[in-house]
Amino acid sequence: MRLHRNLTFAVIDSIRDIFNEGVYADKAVEKALKRDKRWGARDRKFVAETIYEIVRWNRLYAEIAEVKTPYKRDDIWRIFSVWCILRGIALPDWNQIGDVPVRRIKGRFDELSKIRKYRESVPDWMDELGVSELGEALWSKEIAAQNQQADVILRTNTLNISKEMLQKKLRTENVITELIPNHPDALRLTERANVFKTEAFHNGFFEVQDASSQLVAAFLEVEPGMKVVDTCAGAGGKTLHLASLMENKGQIIAMDIYESKLKKLKVRARRNKAHNIDMRVIDSTKPIKKLYNKADRVLIDAPCSGLGVIRRNPDSKWKLQPEFIENIKKVQQEVLQSYSKMVKPGGKMVYATCSILPSENRKQVDKFLTSESGKEFAFVKEKNVFAHISGFDGFYMALLEKK
């Protein structure tokens, strides 16, 4: 593989933005890919994947390169050189790349690979937290799986097309997919492709949604004609799934504290031809109080640490702080207490997170069930999804029923 100057410079600039300026990796990649319209698919793939690789293994590479954040430009070149050596890529004769101690790099890699926090490239605090919550064996397997590149998974929008027809349609657009057992609407891409440019996407035939995330809406046990509230709807991936499970019948109230996210949902709903969704911004307690004891089903896709989706957001390893996790647990309990009041007697509620930590998951549910509001609910079932077992994102979901 031959390195090209303009592609490599795009990678170096992006790494600087991510680690020195706090830019999110996906935004840095998006910006990098707009640098040169003449780049082909292979060039774009190199830029995107190299940025993500260096972000994912940053602690390991930085330790080998003997550099610390904030990075000087020379530091980033040293990290890039380490990446090249470990990938078996010949280093070009450029001014930015000085003498590179190849044998020392390989020796240091072998040495550090014996220590999990370097091998899996995580901060000390995260490694300690993972061990204390999950135990050595489970955490070791899970963090290794979280460092694998995530597959691209589609969810068939069954309002508009069947999964088999979607698969055929995508094949005519040179997008090859395979079925995933136990995920009725899911298709996995056998090779990465820009699916957003396909006619099938513009016709609202699918959404990109991880297979684990696709389990949540079904876990809520919705039926056509119900009144369903999605309390932390965001841009609406699960809301749209609920709409197709309900066959566009009944009412879904999509709520969020961010109006900007609901605006994105509005655009997506139009493309999906999902007509049973009402959007409400949570700008006070009023929208919630209006729905007390009115909903057949309530989904709380709670804000969380995101430790189950590191594969998708490798920079979260460096952006997340222990204080954030402590604070978010308070928020999780608050939303459980508040939003559960919307469930009517005999109705059901799902509490879900994309975290793998018991303290954000079952422990939150147990704490809720022993509270005044929680005494009205009975625990029905739960599901823990781990990346090292499923091959998909880490998720948690619990189904509760109001007596």
Rosetta blueprint (number, residue, H / E / L):
1 M L
2 R L
3 L L
4 H L
5 R H
6 N H
7 L H
8 T H
9 F H
10 A H
11 V H
12 I H
13 D H
14 S H
15 I H
16 R H
17 D H
18 I H
19 F H
20 N H
21 E L
22 G L
23 V L
24 Y L
25 A H
26 D H
27 K H
28 A H
29 V H
30 E H
31 K H
32 A H
33 L H
34 K L
35 R L
36 D L
37 K L
38 R L
39 W L
40 G L
41 A H
42 R H
43 D H
44 R H
45 K H
46 F H
47 V H
48 A H
49 E H
50 T H
51 I H
52 Y H
53 E H
54 I H
55 V H
56 R H
57 W L
58 N H
59 R H
60 L H
61 Y H
62 A H
63 E H
64 I H
65 A H
66 E L
67 V L
68 K L
69 T L
70 P L
71 Y L
72 K L
73 R H
74 D H
75 D H
76 I H
77 W H
78 R H
79 I H
80 F H
81 S H
82 V H
83 W H
84 C H
85 I H
86 L H
87 R H
88 G L
89 I L
90 A L
91 L L
92 P L
93 D L
94 W L
95 N L
96 Q L
97 I L
98 G L
99 D L
100 V L
101 P L
102 V H
103 R H
104 R H
105 I H
106 K H
107 G H
108 R H
109 F H
110 D H
111 E H
112 L H
113 S L
114 K L
115 I L
116 R H
117 K H
118 Y H
119 R H
120 E L
121 S L
122 V L
123 P L
124 D H
125 W H
126 M H
127 D H
128 E H
129 L H
130 G H
131 V H
132 S H
133 E H
134 L H
135 G L
136 E H
137 A H
138 L H
139 W H
140 S H
141 K H
142 E H
143 I H
144 A H
145 A H
146 Q H
147 N L
148 Q L
149 Q L
150 A L
151 D L
152 V L
153 I E
154 L E
155 R E
156 T E
157 N L
158 T L
159 L L
160 N L
161 I L
162 S L
163 K H
164 E H
165 M H
166 L H
167 Q H
168 K H
169 K H
170 L H
171 R H
172 T H
173 E L
174 N L
175 V L
176 I L
177 T E
178 E E
179 L E
180 I L
181 P L
182 N L
183 H L
184 P L
185 D L
186 A E
187 L E
188 R E
189 L E
190 T L
191 E L
192 R L
193 A L
194 N L
195 V H
196 F H
197 K H
198 T L
199 E H
200 A H
201 F H
202 H H
203 N L
204 G L
205 F L
206 F E
207 E E
208 V E
209 Q L
210 D L
211 A L
212 S L
213 S L
214 Q H
215 L H
216 V H
217 A H
218 A H
219 F H
220 L L
221 E L
222 V L
223 E L
224 P L
225 G L
226 M L
227 K E
228 V E
229 V E
230 D E
231 T L
232 C L
233 A L
234 G L
235 A L
236 G L
237 G H
238 K H
239 T H
240 L H
241 H H
242 L H
243 A H
244 S H
245 L H
246 M L
247 E L
248 N L
249 K L
250 G L
251 Q E
252 I E
253 I E
254 A E
255 M E
256 D E
257 I L
258 Y L
259 E H
260 S H
261 K H
262 L H
263 K H
264 K H
265 L H
266 K H
267 V H
268 R H
269 A H
270 R H
271 R H
272 N H
273 K L
274 A L
275 H L
276 N L
277 I E
278 D E
279 M E
280 R E
281 V E
282 I L
283 D L
284 S L
285 T L
286 K H
287 P H
288 I H
289 K H
290 K L
291 L L
292 Y L
293 N L
294 K L
295 A E
296 D E
297 R E
298 V E
299 L E
300 I E
301 D E
302 A L
303 P L
304 C L
305 S L
306 G L
307 L L
308 G L
309 V L
310 I L
311 R L
312 R L
313 N L
314 P L
315 D L
316 S H
317 K H
318 W H
319 K H
320 L L
321 Q L
322 P H
323 E H
324 F H
325 I H
326 E H
327 N H
328 I H
329 K H
330 K H
331 V H
332 Q H
333 Q H
334 E H
335 V H
336 L H
337 Q H
338 S H
339 Y H
340 S H
341 K H
342 M H
343 V E
344 K E
345 P E
346 G E
347 G E
348 K E
349 M E
350 V E
351 Y E
352 A E
353 T E
354 C L
355 S L
356 I L
357 L L
358 P H
359 S H
360 E H
361 N L
362 R H
363 K H
364 Q H
365 V H
366 D H
367 K H
368 F H
369 L H
370 T L
371 S L
372 E L
373 S H
374 G H
375 K H
376 E H
377 F E
378 A E
379 F E
380 V E
381 K E
382 E E
383 K E
384 N E
385 V E
386 F L
387 A H
388 H H
389 I H
390 S H
391 G L
392 F L
393 D L
394 G L
395 F E
396 Y E
397 M E
398 A E
399 L E
400 L E
401 E E
402 K E
403 K L
